Amino acid sequence: FAPGEVRLDVNYYSTQAYLSTLEQNENVQLSYKEKIARGKEQLELLRSNPNIMNERDAAYEENVRIAKEQEAGASKKREEERLERIAAKEKEEEEYRKQVEERRTQ
């Protein structure tokens, strides 16, 4: 209670309930402080070894690698298709030239 605070509902049960909430808040604060301390320890560990990655970062790196491989595969496939189209066009042009030459010779 605050100094000079007047309460009319002060009895054994309300005081016990108030004290129990204070204890719970202290436990929560202690748990919070333990989590902060553990986090500081983990942060120091991570900073001391830059090669350590957490699971989320590792999964992200794997997804990036897969995406790059897929893009490289798709790019290679597009290039192969382009070369096939060029070869087919050149073949058609060559056949057309042969037909034109045959007509001229006849």
C-alpha positions as CSV (number, residue, x, y, z in Angstrom):
1,F,0.0,0.0,0.0
2,A,1.1,3.5,-0.6
3,P,2.0,5.7,2.4
4,G,-1.1,7.5,3.7
5,E,-3.4,5.4,1.6
6,V,-6.7,4.6,3.3
7,R,-8.6,1.4,2.5
8,L,-11.8,0.3,3.9
9,D,-11.8,-3.2,2.6
10,V,-8.6,-4.3,4.5
11,N,-9.1,-7.7,6.1
12,Y,-7.2,-10.9,6.4
13,Y,-8.4,-12.3,3.1
14,S,-7.9,-9.2,1.0
15,T,-4.4,-8.8,2.5
16,Q,-3.5,-12.4,1.7
17,A,-4.8,-11.9,-1.9
18,Y,-2.8,-8.8,-2.3
19,L,0.4,-10.4,-0.9
20,S,-0.1,-13.4,-3.2
21,T,-0.3,-11.1,-6.3
22,L,2.9,-9.4,-5.1
23,E,4.6,-12.8,-4.9
24,Q,3.4,-13.7,-8.3
25,N,4.7,-10.4,-9.7
26,E,8.0,-11.1,-8.1
27,N,8.1,-14.6,-9.6
28,V,7.2,-13.1,-13.0
29,Q,10.0,-10.5,-12.6
30,L,12.4,-13.2,-11.6
31,S,11.5,-15.3,-14.6
32,Y,11.8,-12.3,-16.8
33,K,15.3,-11.5,-15.4
34,E,16.4,-15.1,-15.9
35,K,15.2,-14.9,-19.6
36,I,17.1,-11.7,-20.1
37,A,20.3,-13.2,-18.5
38,R,20.0,-16.3,-20.7
39,G,19.5,-14.0,-23.8
40,K,22.6,-12.0,-22.9
41,E,24.6,-15.3,-22.6
42,Q,23.3,-16.5,-26.0
43,L,24.1,-13.1,-27.6
44,E,27.7,-13.2,-26.3
45,L,28.0,-16.8,-27.7
46,L,26.7,-15.7,-31.1
47,R,28.9,-12.7,-31.2
48,S,32.0,-14.7,-30.3
49,N,31.4,-17.2,-33.1
50,P,30.1,-15.5,-36.3
51,N,29.6,-18.9,-38.0
52,I,26.7,-19.9,-35.8
53,M,23.3,-19.5,-37.4
54,N,19.9,-19.9,-35.8
55,E,17.4,-22.3,-37.4
56,R,15.4,-19.5,-39.1
57,D,18.5,-18.1,-40.7
58,A,19.7,-21.5,-41.9
59,A,16.3,-22.3,-43.4
60,Y,16.3,-18.9,-45.1
61,E,19.8,-19.5,-46.5
62,E,18.6,-23.0,-47.8
63,N,15.6,-21.4,-49.5
64,V,17.8,-18.8,-51.1
65,R,20.2,-21.5,-52.4
66,I,17.3,-23.5,-53.8
67,A,15.8,-20.5,-55.4
68,K,19.1,-19.6,-57.1
69,E,19.5,-23.2,-58.3
70,Q,15.9,-23.2,-59.7
71,E,16.6,-19.8,-61.4
72,A,19.8,-21.1,-62.9
73,G,18.0,-24.2,-64.1
74,A,15.2,-22.1,-65.6
75,S,17.7,-19.8,-67.2
76,K,19.6,-22.7,-68.7
77,K,16.4,-24.2,-70.0
78,R,15.3,-20.9,-71.6
79,E,18.8,-20.6,-73.3
80,E,18.5,-24.1,-74.6
81,E,15.0,-23.4,-76.0
82,R,16.3,-20.2,-77.6
83,L,19.1,-22.0,-79.2
84,E,16.7,-24.7,-80.5
85,R,14.5,-22.1,-82.0
86,I,17.4,-20.5,-83.7
87,A,18.6,-23.8,-85.0
88,A,15.1,-24.7,-86.3
89,K,14.8,-21.3,-88.0
90,E,18.2,-21.7,-89.6
91,K,17.2,-25.2,-90.8
92,E,14.0,-23.8,-92.3
93,E,15.9,-21.0,-94.0
94,E,18.4,-23.5,-95.4
95,E,15.6,-25.7,-96.7
96,Y,14.0,-22.6,-98.3
97,R,17.3,-21.7,-100.0
98,K,17.6,-25.2,-101.4
99,Q,14.0,-25.1,-102.8
100,V,14.8,-21.7,-104.4
101,E,18.0,-23.1,-105.9
102,E,16.1,-26.1,-107.2
103,R,13.5,-23.9,-108.9
104,R,16.2,-21.8,-110.5
105,T,18.0,-24.8,-111.9
106,Q,14.8,-26.3,-113.4
